[in-house]
Amino acid sequence: MSPAYTPMGSGPRWSIRREGRDEPPDHCAPVRFKSGRDGTVSLTLEPAEVELLRDVPEQLRRLYESDSDDPARERLFPRAYLDPTEEGSEEQWQAVVYPELLRDRLEGLDRLVGALDRGRSIRGRRIEVDLPPDEVNVWLAVLNDARLAFGTRLGVSDDTDIYRFVPDDPLALEKAAYAWLTTLQGALVETMLGTLPD
């Protein structure tokens, strides 16, 4: 099976289908995690979930570094000045601020991959990943970018029920992946809030 891509949007397309990938993560399954008193979060991930999370940095890196007019990229790096008469100020802002934003985002991708690399194998092919509090924030930032980009590709709006789609939908794999990323992000937010002092 050759790789397939979502057809929405322009610019580099968001790839989610891979050689040998038959099933997306179960978007209806609860995220398995536990939190420690020091704020560390331990995630237990299935093989399909690990594979998707390894795809995310690869896809985002291409999007971050693209210089094309791409709606998904524009969601991640919106203009600072919407007034077209402020083009000079916009160019100055891009020259000064954009490199730092890009550097921070690329570092976040590397840290997510690094966390997966140090994961421990448990119960067959599952892995457990420990995230200290600062890495939870990094993961949330990466997941937020992934959802913004992916949602733009899929045409997700405020009215979209991301957890309901028919099995024979040609984009079922992509929609299931988007829904699972949303579930993971929500679980991490709840966990992080639960570790904050009263």
C-alpha positions as CSV (number, residue, x, y, z in Angstrom):
1,M,0.0,0.0,0.0
2,S,1.5,3.3,-1.0
3,P,1.2,6.4,1.3
4,A,-2.0,8.4,0.9
5,Y,-2.7,12.0,1.9
6,T,-5.5,14.2,3.0
7,P,-6.8,16.2,0.0
8,M,-7.7,19.4,1.9
9,G,-5.8,22.7,1.7
10,S,-2.8,23.7,-0.3
11,G,0.9,23.4,0.2
12,P,2.5,20.3,1.8
13,R,-0.2,17.8,2.6
14,W,-0.7,16.2,6.0
15,S,0.3,12.6,5.6
16,I,-1.3,10.1,8.0
17,R,-1.3,6.8,6.1
18,R,1.8,4.8,6.2
19,E,3.1,1.5,4.7
20,G,1.7,-1.2,6.9
21,R,-0.6,1.0,8.9
22,D,-4.0,-0.6,8.9
23,E,-5.7,0.9,12.0
24,P,-5.7,4.3,13.6
25,P,-5.5,4.8,17.3
26,D,-8.9,4.0,19.0
27,H,-10.3,7.5,19.4
28,C,-13.0,6.3,21.8
29,A,-10.6,4.5,24.2
30,P,-9.6,6.4,27.3
31,V,-6.1,7.7,27.6
32,R,-4.2,5.5,30.1
33,F,-2.1,7.6,32.4
34,K,-1.1,8.2,36.0
35,S,0.3,11.3,37.7
36,G,2.8,11.5,40.4
37,R,3.0,13.9,43.3
38,D,5.9,15.8,41.6
39,G,3.7,16.5,38.6
40,T,5.2,13.8,36.4
41,V,2.7,12.1,34.1
42,S,3.1,8.5,32.9
43,L,1.4,7.7,29.7
44,T,0.8,4.1,28.5
45,L,0.6,4.1,24.7
46,E,-0.5,1.4,22.2
47,P,1.7,0.8,19.1
48,A,-0.6,2.7,16.8
49,E,-0.6,5.7,19.2
50,V,3.2,5.7,19.3
51,E,3.3,5.6,15.5
52,L,1.0,8.5,15.2
53,L,2.9,10.5,17.8
54,R,6.1,9.9,15.9
55,D,4.5,11.1,12.6
56,V,3.4,14.4,14.2
57,P,6.8,16.0,14.5
58,E,7.8,14.9,11.0
59,Q,4.7,16.5,9.6
60,L,4.9,19.6,11.7
61,R,8.6,20.1,10.9
62,R,7.8,20.2,7.2
63,L,4.9,22.6,7.8
64,Y,7.0,24.9,10.0
65,E,9.8,25.2,7.5
66,S,7.7,25.6,4.4
67,D,7.6,29.1,2.9
68,S,4.4,28.4,0.8
69,D,1.0,30.1,1.3
70,D,-0.5,27.3,3.3
71,P,-3.7,27.8,5.3
72,A,-2.5,25.3,7.9
73,R,0.8,27.2,8.3
74,E,-1.1,30.5,8.5
75,R,-3.0,29.1,11.5
76,L,0.2,28.3,13.3
77,F,2.0,31.5,12.4
78,P,-0.7,34.2,12.0
79,R,0.1,37.7,11.0
80,A,0.8,40.2,13.8
81,Y,-0.6,43.1,11.8
82,L,-3.8,42.5,9.9
83,D,-3.9,46.0,8.5
84,P,-2.4,45.8,4.9
85,T,-1.0,49.2,5.3
86,E,1.3,47.9,8.1
87,E,3.2,45.5,5.8
88,G,6.5,47.1,6.8
89,S,5.8,46.5,10.5
90,E,4.7,43.0,9.7
91,E,8.0,42.3,7.9
92,Q,10.0,43.7,10.8
93,W,8.0,41.6,13.3
94,Q,8.6,38.4,11.1
95,A,12.3,39.2,10.9
96,V,12.7,39.7,14.7
97,V,10.1,37.3,16.3
98,Y,9.6,34.5,13.8
99,P,13.0,32.9,14.1
100,E,12.6,32.5,17.9
101,L,9.1,31.1,17.5
102,L,10.4,28.6,14.9
103,R,13.3,27.6,17.1
104,D,11.1,27.0,20.1
105,R,8.6,24.9,18.1
106,L,11.4,22.8,16.5
107,E,12.9,22.2,20.0
108,G,9.4,21.1,21.1
109,L,9.3,18.5,18.3
110,D,12.7,17.1,19.3
111,R,11.7,16.8,22.9
112,L,8.5,14.9,22.1
113,V,10.5,12.4,20.0
114,G,13.1,12.2,22.8
115,A,10.4,11.3,25.3
116,L,9.1,8.6,23.1
117,D,12.6,7.2,22.5
118,R,13.2,6.8,26.3
119,G,9.8,5.1,26.7
120,R,9.8,1.7,28.5
121,S,8.3,-1.4,26.9
122,I,5.5,-2.9,29.0
123,R,2.9,-5.7,28.5
124,G,3.8,-6.7,25.0
125,R,4.2,-3.9,22.5
126,R,2.9,-1.1,24.7
127,I,5.3,1.6,26.0
128,E,5.2,3.8,29.0
129,V,6.4,7.3,28.7
130,D,7.2,9.6,31.7
131,L,6.7,13.3,31.3
132,P,8.0,15.7,33.9
133,P,5.8,18.9,34.3
134,D,7.9,21.0,31.8
135,E,7.5,18.3,29.1
136,V,3.8,18.1,29.7
137,N,3.7,21.7,28.6
138,V,5.8,20.9,25.6
139,W,3.6,18.1,24.5
140,L,0.5,20.3,24.9
141,A,2.1,22.9,22.6
142,V,2.9,20.3,20.0
143,L,-0.5,18.6,20.2
144,N,-2.2,22.0,19.8
145,D,-0.2,22.8,16.7
146,A,-1.0,19.3,15.3
147,R,-4.7,19.7,15.9
148,L,-4.7,23.2,14.4
149,A,-2.9,22.0,11.3
150,F,-4.8,18.7,11.0
151,G,-8.1,20.4,11.7
152,T,-7.5,22.9,8.9
153,R,-6.8,20.1,6.5
154,L,-9.9,18.3,7.5
155,G,-12.1,21.4,7.5
156,V,-13.0,21.0,11.2
157,S,-15.2,23.8,12.5
158,D,-16.8,24.6,15.9
159,D,-19.9,22.7,14.7
160,T,-18.0,19.5,13.8
161,D,-18.6,16.5,16.0
162,I,-15.1,15.0,15.7
163,Y,-16.1,11.7,17.4
164,R,-18.8,10.8,14.9
165,F,-18.1,9.6,11.4
166,V,-19.1,6.6,9.3
167,P,-16.6,3.7,9.1
168,D,-16.6,3.8,5.2
169,D,-15.7,7.5,5.2
170,P,-12.6,7.8,3.0
171,L,-11.1,10.1,5.7
172,A,-12.0,7.9,8.6
173,L,-8.3,7.2,9.4
174,E,-7.5,10.9,9.5
175,K,-10.6,11.8,11.5
176,A,-9.9,9.1,14.0
177,A,-6.3,10.3,14.4
178,Y,-7.5,13.9,14.9
179,A,-10.1,12.8,17.5
180,W,-7.4,10.8,19.4
181,L,-5.0,13.7,19.5
182,T,-7.9,15.8,20.8
183,T,-8.6,13.2,23.5
184,L,-4.9,13.1,24.5
185,Q,-4.6,16.8,24.7
186,G,-7.7,17.1,26.9
187,A,-6.4,14.3,29.2
188,L,-3.0,16.0,29.6
189,V,-4.7,19.4,30.4
190,E,-6.9,17.8,33.1
191,T,-4.0,16.0,34.6
192,M,-1.8,19.1,34.6
193,L,-4.6,21.1,36.3
194,G,-5.1,18.3,38.8
195,T,-1.4,18.5,39.9
196,L,-1.6,22.3,40.6
197,P,-1.6,23.3,44.3
198,D,-5.0,24.4,45.7
